[in-house]
């Protein structure tokens, strides 16, 4: 079948085409039929489903084994667990502190009675549902072709644009936010995640923790309902990502290979196109 052969030859391009194609098909076909939060849940798990499908077709059992091994790759330096959990928190409280210094009232935090629900939402609408696709499937294939910085910029733009329906559909968490600060935040977070990903041999555990920590941060206070506060967070995130790139410049800009220490990329995969 030509479609299967096309996926096997161009798995990276196929991943993006299927993720965005199915997403917009669901938006147009289901948005008037299902509650917004159900649509959000479907969209949150779509990258995983497509990523597993693409990996299985392009890499067979070996590819799937390699992908799922990264989900349980926990033997990594403790400092990267700390970075993945605490860095988003530090950036968030810096934004809150700057917001207060500019003369604004301290933003309210969610009550303790809502914490369990916020944790569950933060885990199941992004952290667990997307990263087998974005970082498990797409990022290694991007890095097999380009360096970590270029790969992160490409993935950051596409990852940000994937969330566009959340800005357009009323009732979804991002419908009141400005798009530009969100895109800046998506780019910045992608760079920070790639930095940790490449220092931990591609462990997806740290990626899950990053995504969870940011989701939890956004849901526990007023970031999603306060464009000024959200914009400050985006600005602080871009400063952090630029700092990380400068500090670890050689790792971000040199070609990544299987022999690069502490770096993991997918081997023997086809590039985005034959050009």
ABEGO torsion letter per residue (X at the ends): XAAAAAAAABAAAAAAAAAAAAAAAAAAAAAAABBAAAAAAAAAAAAAAAAAAAAAAAAEAAAAAAAAAAAABABBBAAAAAAAAAAAAAAAAAAAAAAAAAGBBBBBBBBAAAAAAAAAAAAABGAAAAAAAAAAAAAAAAAAABBAAAAAAAAAAAAAAAAAAAAABBGBAAAABBAAAAAAAAAAAAAAAAAAAAAAGGBAAAAAAAAAAAAAAAAABAAAABAAAAAAAAAAAAAAAAAAAAAAAAAAABBBBAABBGBBBBBGBBBABAX
